[in-house]
Structure formats: structure tokens, C-alpha cells
């Protein structure tokens, strides 16, 4: 019984910590443009895990949906693995910036092709 209560308390602590972290991220999240490295890096350890990457992206998508501005082509957004060029399972600042830059260039090219039709 003591272990059950201890596990329940620990679970509540974890849930409240995650809720506070996601609320803090949502408050800092820019409404437009690329998500900054510091927002992705939720635990501030200097790298972005796959989980942090997708968590921040989900928060951005929810934020835009709440504003009535759903993300267009969200299903086509690149996977974590596209950004993780050295395949170490985490992103450093340079990997993120290079990936975001490539994605912005790709989006610009796609817009240009649509306008030429």
C-alpha cells in the first residue's frame, strides 16, 4: 500500500511537471517563423531529443489551431531524422538551424511553383 501511494505521488509530480513545462513552452512559443532552439530544448541540456522535437511541434500546432490558424501541410513536415544529420539521436543547434533553413527554402520553392501555374 505504501508503494502504491508513493507511486501515485510520483506520477502526480511527473504529470504536474510536464504540464507546467508545456505551459511555459506555449507561452514562449512564437506564433510565426521557425521555433527557436531554446524552445525545442525543454530540459535545457544543450541538445534536442526526438521527444522534445515532436513535443514542441505539437504545442505549436495546438497553438495555431487554438488561434484558428491550423498549420498547412503539417502532414508533410520533415521527420526528426531529416534534421539529425549525424544520426546520434539528438539535434545540436547547427543541425536544427540547417534543417529549418532547408525547409524554408523548400517552402519558398513550392510557393513559387504554385504561383507560376
Phi, psi and omega per residue, in radians:
X1 nan -0.704 3.118
X2 -1.087 -0.707 3.132
X3 -1.139 -0.676 3.119
X4 -1.084 -0.813 3.129
X5 -1.115 -0.736 3.128
X6 -1.079 -0.774 3.126
X7 -1.142 -0.649 3.109
X8 -1.150 -0.742 3.110
X9 -1.097 -0.752 3.131
X10 -1.109 -0.732 3.116
X11 -1.082 -0.743 3.114
X12 -1.123 -0.674 3.110
X13 -1.112 -0.796 3.137
X14 -1.090 -0.798 -3.139
X15 -1.088 -0.770 -3.126
X16 -1.182 -0.629 3.106
X17 -1.135 -0.789 3.122
X18 -1.117 -0.687 3.125
X19 -1.119 -0.768 3.116
X20 -1.123 -0.705 -3.138
X21 -1.128 -0.775 -3.134
X22 -1.192 -0.584 3.076
X23 -1.154 -0.753 3.119
X24 -1.104 -0.742 3.128
X25 -1.114 -0.759 -3.136
X26 -1.075 -0.631 -3.139
X27 -1.217 -0.543 -3.121
X28 -1.563 -0.309 -3.021
X29 -1.099 2.160 3.070
X30 -1.207 2.595 -3.103
X31 -1.433 -0.306 3.133
X32 -2.404 2.788 3.073
X33 1.408 3.124 -3.111
X34 -1.130 2.610 3.080
X35 -1.351 2.212 -3.131
X36 -1.164 2.660 -3.137
X37 -0.912 -0.793 -3.086
X38 -1.073 -0.447 3.101
X39 -1.384 -0.739 3.078
X40 -1.060 -0.733 -3.065
X41 -1.391 1.294 -3.020
X42 -1.061 -0.648 -3.112
X43 -1.599 0.044 3.043
X44 0.988 0.712 3.115
X45 -1.712 0.069 3.086
X46 1.593 0.062 3.068
X47 -2.537 2.806 -3.111
X48 -1.978 2.115 3.077
X49 -1.446 2.925 3.107
X50 -1.049 -0.697 3.129
X51 -1.109 -0.801 3.117
X52 -1.069 -0.702 -3.141
X53 -1.027 -0.915 -3.095
X54 -1.272 -0.549 3.085
X55 -1.106 -0.814 -3.140
X56 -1.124 -0.703 3.121
X57 -1.103 -0.705 3.131
X58 -1.139 -0.688 3.111
X59 -1.110 -0.742 3.120
X60 -1.078 -0.766 -3.121
X61 -1.125 -0.718 3.111
X62 -1.136 -0.757 3.129
X63 -1.012 -0.804 -3.135
X64 -1.177 -0.693 3.113
X65 -1.098 -0.718 3.118
X66 -1.106 -0.491 3.128
X67 -1.537 0.013 -3.103
X68 1.338 0.359 -3.120
X69 -2.181 1.186 -3.122
X70 -1.041 2.602 -3.118
X71 -1.267 2.174 3.085
X72 -1.310 2.464 3.091
X73 1.047 0.483 3.134
X74 -1.037 -0.556 3.131
X75 -1.163 -0.366 3.135
X76 -1.648 0.051 -3.138
X77 -1.093 2.450 -3.095
X78 -1.153 2.581 3.089
X79 -1.286 2.843 3.068
X80 -0.902 -0.719 -3.069
X81 -1.072 -0.471 3.104
X82 -1.171 -0.646 3.135
X83 -1.369 -0.593 -3.067
X84 -1.382 1.311 -3.007
X85 -1.210 -0.434 3.114
X86 -1.692 0.073 3.059
X87 0.936 0.705 3.113
X88 -1.740 0.073 3.092
X89 1.456 0.139 3.091
X90 -2.641 2.779 3.135
X91 -1.905 2.383 2.953
X92 -1.684 3.081 -3.055
X93 -1.059 -0.721 -3.110
X94 -1.147 -0.753 3.112
X95 -1.043 -0.761 -3.139
X96 -1.112 -0.850 -3.102
X97 -1.089 -0.743 3.116
X98 -1.119 -0.740 3.118
X99 -1.117 -0.756 3.126
X100 -1.131 -0.689 3.132
X101 -1.100 -0.793 3.108
X102 -1.060 -0.727 -3.130
X103 -1.141 -0.720 3.118
X104 -1.128 -0.709 3.109
X105 -1.116 -0.720 3.112
X106 -1.091 -0.750 3.121
X107 -1.100 -0.707 3.115
X108 -1.105 -0.741 3.125
X109 -1.099 -0.739 3.133
X110 -1.110 -0.693 3.111
X111 -1.125 -0.708 3.129
X112 -1.111 -0.672 3.130
X113 -1.187 -0.666 3.119
X114 -1.160 -0.662 -3.116
X115 -1.243 -0.401 -3.121
X116 -1.499 -0.055 -3.120
X117 -1.404 nan nan
